[in-house]
C-alpha cells in the first residue's frame, strides 16, 4: 500500500471535526498569537469580572472565551471544547452552535461579573472551559440516556457536567471554579427552555447558512459543516452506504436449470459441487434383481418382501 493510500485510509477512518468548534479554537490561537507578538501584559483586556461593569466594556463578554493567559491553558481548554462541544454542534448544526456559543458565553460572563461585583473580589476569568462545560450541560438535557460512563464508572447523565467540572477545574490552569459552576447552570437553564425567546430557530438558521460567511465554512475541506435542517443533518451525519458490486463475498449456488436435468451424476457450478439427486428429493434404491424399480404402493399395508418383488406381493393382498 502506497503512502497516498495510507493517507486516504486515515482520512476515512479518523473522525472529521465540526467546523464550528474548529473555527472557535483557531480564533483562540490567533488571538493568543497576536497578544503574544504585541506583548500585551494587561490581563484584564479581554477577561471578565467586576471591571466589565465598572468600565462599561461589554465587548469582553464576547471575547473572554477566546483569551488565554498561558499556552497550557489554551491547549487544555481547546482540547476540552473539541471533545465536549462537538456533540452539541452535531445536534444543532454549525450556525446554531455558533449562536449558542455567543449566547452561553455572554450570559456566563455577565452573571459572573455580577457575582464578582457583589462579592467585591476583583477576580477575572477567561478561556474556553466555561463554555465547554455549558455545552455539556445543554447536551445532557437533550439526550435520552439515563446513565453515563467515565473511566469505567457509571453515574446519572445529569451528573456528568458536575463530574467534568471537578476534573477540568483541577487540571486546567487559571480556571475559576465559581465561573465554571455558573456555566453549568447556564447550560442547564438553556436546556430547560429559559432562553426560548432569544433562541435561533431552525428555519432562520437555514437562511443564515446560505449567506457569505457560512458558505465559506461549507467550502472548507477537512472539517464538517453540519446543516441546520434536520433532514440534511441526518444525511450528513449518517450517510447511506452503497457498496460497489463485488465488494462483499457472496455465496454461489447452483441454478435451478442444472438441478432439473436428468443426469444424476455430480456436477459443479463455479467451483462448488452440486448433486442433482440430492436436491431433487429422495429416490428409490435400484432393484438388485433387474426387474425395474421397486414400487412402493403395496408397502402401505405393512407387507414387504426381501427379494424385491414388492409389487407382486402387494397385488395379492388387494
N, C-alpha and C positions, 0 to 999 in steps of 0.2 A: 504494500500500500504506500502510495506516494505521500509527500508532505502535504500537498494540496488536499488530497482525500482525507488525511488526518484532520486538517483544519475544518473541512466541511462536516466531518463527523462530530467534532467537538461543538460546532455551531448548532447542529441539530439536537445534540444531547443536552447541552448546557441551557439552563433556563434564561429566557430573554427578560431583562428588567423592564419595567414600565417606564415610559419616557417622562412622566410627570415627576416621579421620585428622582430619576437621574437628573432632570433639569434643576431641581432644588439643590441636590448635592453639588452639582457643578457650580451653581451660583455661590454656594458657600465657599468652595475652593477659590473661586475668582475673587470674592471679597476678602478672603484671608490673604491671598497673594497681593492684592492691591494695598491692603493695610500694612503688610509687612514691607513692601517696597517703599511706601511713603513714610514708614516709621511713625505711625500714629500710635502714641503711647497712652493717650487718654482712653481708658477702658469703657467709660460710660457714653461714648459717642453713639454707639448702636445698642447698648444694653437698656433694659427696662428696670424701673424702680420708682421710688417716690419722686426722683428728679424729673421724671417724664411729666408728672402733673404740675410740678413747680415751674418748670421752664416752658411747658406747653409744646414740647417736641413730640407730638403724637405720631410722627413718622417712625419712631422707634418701635412702636407696636407691630409694625410690619417687617422691620429689618432685624430685630433682635434674634430670630431663629437662624439667620444666616451668619451671624457674628460669633466667632470663637476666639478665645484668648490664646490657646496653645494648639500646636499641631496634634497632640494626643487627644485633646478634647474634640477637635474637628474629625479625626479619623473614627473615634468611637461613636460619636453622635451620628456621623454619616452611615456607619455600619448599622446602627440601631434603626435609622429611618429606612434603609434599604430592606432590612429584614422584617420590620414591623409595619411599614406603611404600604408595601406592595399589594397586600391583600385588600386594603381599603380602596386603592385605585382600581383594582380589577373588579371590585364590586360596584363602584360608582361611575367609572370612566375617568379619563385623564382630565377633561375640562372641569368636571365637578370636583375631582380631587384637588386640583389647584385652587379652586374656590374654597373648598373646605380647609385647605392648608392656611389660607389667609384668614378665614373666619376663626378657626381654632387658635391660631397663634395670636391674633389681635385680642380675642376675648381672654385668653390666658394671661397675656401681658397686661391688659387693663385691670383684671382682678388682682393680679399680683402687685401691681403698682398701688392700688387702693389699700391692699393689706399692708404693704410696706409703709405707706403714708400713715396708717393708723397706728402701727407698731413703732414708727419712728426709728427703724433700724438702719436706714440708708444702705440697704443691700441691693446689689444689681445681679441680674441673671441674663443669660444668653444661651444660644445653642439650639440644635435640632431635637434634643432629647425630650423636652416637654411636649412638642408637637407629635413626636413618635408615640409617646405614651397616650396622648389623647386619641390618636388613630387606633391604637389597640383597644382602648375603652369603647370607642364607637363601633369597632368591628365586633366585639363581643356582645354588644346589644342587638346586633342584626343577625348573628349566627344562630342556628338551631341546635348546635352542640351543647350538651349539658355538662360534659366533663372534658377537661384538658389535661395534657400530659407534658411534663417538662422534666427532663433528666430522669425519666422513669417514675416520676411521682405524679399521681392522679389527684386532681382537685377540681372544684367547680369552675366553670368557664368564666363566670363573673369575677372570680378572684384572680384571674390571670394578670390584669393590669397592675394590681397591687403587688403581686409577686415580682413582676418585672420592674416595678418601681423601686423595690428594695434592692434588687440586684444591680440595676443600672445606676442608682444613686450612689452605690458603694464603689462601682467600677469606673464610672465616667468622672474625670476630674472637673472641678469647678461647677458641679451640679448643685442646685439649690433644692432641698427637699420640699419646702412649702410650695414652690412653683410647680414641682412635679405633681404634688398632690392636687393642686388646683387644676392642672392639665387633665388629670384622670377624671376629675369631677366635671370638667367642661365636656369631655368626650361622652361621659355618661348622660349629661343633660341634653346633649345633641341627640343621642340615641333615644331618649325619652320624648323627643319632639318639642323641646323648649325653643328651638331655633327655627321652627317651621315657617315663620313669617319672612325670614331672610334667607331661606334655603333656595338654592338654584334648582329649578325644575329640570326634568329630563328633556322636555321639548325645547326649552330655551338653551340648554346646553348643546343640543343637536344643531341649533342655529349658530351658536358661537364657534363650534369646532370647524365650521366651514369658512371662517374668516382667516385673515392672513397669518397671525401668529401661530395658530393651531394647525393650519395647513402646512406650515414649515415643520412642526413637530411630527406630523404624519409622514412626511417625506424622509425623515432621518432613518437610516438603516442601522441595525444593531440594537435598536430599542423597540418596544412595542407600544404603539398608540392604541389605547383602549377606547372604543367609541362610547358615546353616552347612551345610545339606543340599546335596549335590552336584547333585541334580536341580533343586531350587529355585534354586540359584545359577546353574545353566546357563540356566534360563528367565529369570532376572533380567538376566544379562549379555548373553544372546543371545536377545532376544525375537523371536518369529515375526512376520514381516511379512505382513499380509493386506491387499493393496491393494484399494481400492474399485473396483467395476466402472466402466470407462471412464476410469480414471486413467492408463492407458498406451495409446498409439496402437496400433490393431490393423489389419492389412491386411484389406481387404474383398475377398471372392472371389464369383464368380457361383455360384449354387446349381446343383445338378445338373438341376433341373426346367427351367431355362432352356437348358441345353446340349442336352437331348434333344428339343427342339422341332424341327418340320420346317422352320421358316423358317431359311434360311441367311444372311439379311442381318444386318449388325452391329447389336448391341443394346448397351445399357449397363445396369449394375447398380450403384446407389448412386454414380453418377458415374464408375465405372470401365468403360471399353469392353470388351465381351466378344464374341467371334466364335464362333458355334456351329460353323461349318465348320472353324475352326482347331483346336477342341478335340475334335470328334467323329472326327477322323482324316482322312487324305488321300483325296480323291475323284478320279475320272477326269475329264479335261478334256472339255468339251462337244464333240459331233460337229459339225464345221462343215458337213457336208452334210445335216444334218437327218434322218438315219436312226436317230436314237436314240443312246444312249450306246454307246461302243465297248467290246466285251467283251475281256477280257484272257486268256481261257483258251486261245486259239490262239497267243499270243505265247511260250508256254513252249517251243516248238520252235525259236525263234530266227528266225522269219519275221515280217516286218512290212510293212505297206502304208502308203504315204503319203497315199492318198486316203480313208482312214477305213473301208474295208470289211474290217476285220481279221477279222471272224467268218467271212465267206465264204471267204476265202483259207485260213484255218486249217482249215475243213472239208474243203477239197480235199486237204490234206496228210494227213488221217487215213486 
